[in-house]
Amino acid sequence: MSSRIFQSVIIQMKDATTRAMGVIDPDGLVVASSDLSLIGTSLEHIQVHSELGDNLIFVNDHKTFKLLGAGAADDYCVFVQGDDDFARSLCVMASIAINEAGIYFEENHDKRAFVKNIVTENVLPGDIYIRAKELRFASEVVRGVLVIRNSAAMDPSVIEILHDMFPDKHHDFVISVGDNDIAVIKEMPPAADLKYLLKIAEMVEKKLEEELSLKTAIGIGTPARHLRELPDRYKEALISIEVGKVFDSEKNIINYESLGIGRLIYQLPTTLCEIFLSEVFKRNPIEALDSETLFTIDKFFENSLNVSETSRKLFVHRNTLVYRLEKIKKITGLDLREFDHAIIFKVALMVKKYLVSQESKY
C-alpha cells in the first residue's frame, strides 16, 4: 500500500482530534504522521508481533498500535498517541479508513492496468476471467473502444480533459497507449448502439477542439461484449484511423463498420495490389489520366453513374461528359457506364490510393 494513501487519511483525520497519529512500516519506520517531523524517524523498540493482542492491538510507550493487515510479518501498523479507550477507538477507526482507502485505490489502479494489459495483449486470454473475478470486474458487459490520435506527441492535458469527461473510474477507462494514441474504454448502456459511440466521439472531438484547439482523428471499433474481445476492438479502432486516413481523409471520426471495401484493401500485400493494377490497366497505366479526367470520374461515381446528373453537377453538356467517358474507355479499356467496369475501376482507384499511402511511409 502506498505511503501517499496513509498520509492522506492521517491528515484528514487530524482535523477531528488533537492526538498525534501515524503509520509505521514493519521495521518501525514512521512513513506517515499527523506530526510531519516524525516522518522518517524510527520506532525500532516496538516489537509488533510479540506484543499483539487478540484484536491485533497493543499498547507500548503510551501509544496504541493496530496492524493494518491480518498479522503477517510484512504488515504496516497504525498508531495513536495515548493508551486510553479513546486512543483505542481512534486507532481502530484510522485502520478502517486506511484499509478502505487502500482497497479503493488499488482496485481502481489495478483495474485500469488490467484493462490496458488486455487491450495491448499483455495478459493471457485464459487469465482474463480469473483476474477479472479477483478484481470484481464484470466480464460480460458491452464496452465501446475509441482511439484518439494526434499527429504530434499527445499533450498531457488531453488526458486530464478525458478523465473529466469520463469520471466513472469503475466503468470507464482512459489509457495512454504510445506517444500519439489514447484509448477510451467506455461501458455502454444495454440498449445502446453504434450511434451512442459516434455521439461520444463527437463530444470528445468538440471538447478537445474547444479546450486545446486540437485536431484529432478518432477511430471507433465495434462494441465488445466480453473483456476478451477488447484487443480485437482496439485493433479495429486503429485500423479505422489508418484506413480513414487513406480513403476518407476529410473525416475526423471513422467507424470500423463503415470502412467497407477499404478495410479489405488495407490488408492486402502491396505486391498483390501492384499485380491487380497492372492487370486492370493493360493498355495504359492509371497515371495516363490527367487530373481533370480523374475529377470527372470521381463526380461520376458520386452521382451513381448517372450521366445526366453528373453533367449537371459539372456544369457541362451531356454530350461533353459522354465524350470524356469515351476518352476514358479508349485509354483504359473500361467503360464506366457499365456497372462491372465501374466497380473494377473504383476498386483500382482505391488500390492506387493505398499504394501511394504505403510509399509515403518510407
Sequence and secondary structure as in RCSB ss.txt:
>XXXX:A:sequence
MSSRIFQSVIIQMKDATTRAMGVIDPDGLVVASSDLSLIGTSLEHIQVHSELGDNLIFVNDHKTFKLLGAGAADD
YCVFVQGDDDFARSLCVMASIAINEAGIYFEENHDKRAFVKNIVTENVLPGDIYIRAKELRFASEVVRGVLVIRN
SAAMDPSVIEILHDMFPDKHHDFVISVGDNDIAVIKEMPPAADLKYLLKIAEMVEKKLEEELSLKTAIGIGTPAR
HLRELPDRYKEALISIEVGKVFDSEKNIINYESLGIGRLIYQLPTTLCEIFLSEVFKRNPIEALDSETLFTIDKF
FENSLNVSETSRKLFVHRNTLVYRLEKIKKITGLDLREFDHAIIFKVALMVKKYLVSQESKY
>XXXX:A:secstr
  HHHHHHHHHHHHTT SS EEEE TTSBEEEESSGGGTT B TT  TTTS  TTSEEEETTEEEEESSSS TT 
 EEEEE SSHHHHHHHHHHHHHHHHHHHHHHHHHHHHHHHHHHHTT S HHHHHHHHHHTT  SS  EEEEEEE 
SS   HHHHHHHHHHS  TTT EEEEETTTEEEEEEE  TT  HHHHHHHHHHHHHHHHHHH    EEEE   BS
SGGGHHHHHHHHHHHHHHHHHH TT SEEEGGG THHHHHHTS HHHHHHHHHHH SSS GGGS HHHHHHHHHH
HHTTT HHHHHHHHTS HHHHHHHHHHHHHHHS  TTSHHHHHHHHHHHHHHHHHHHHHHT 
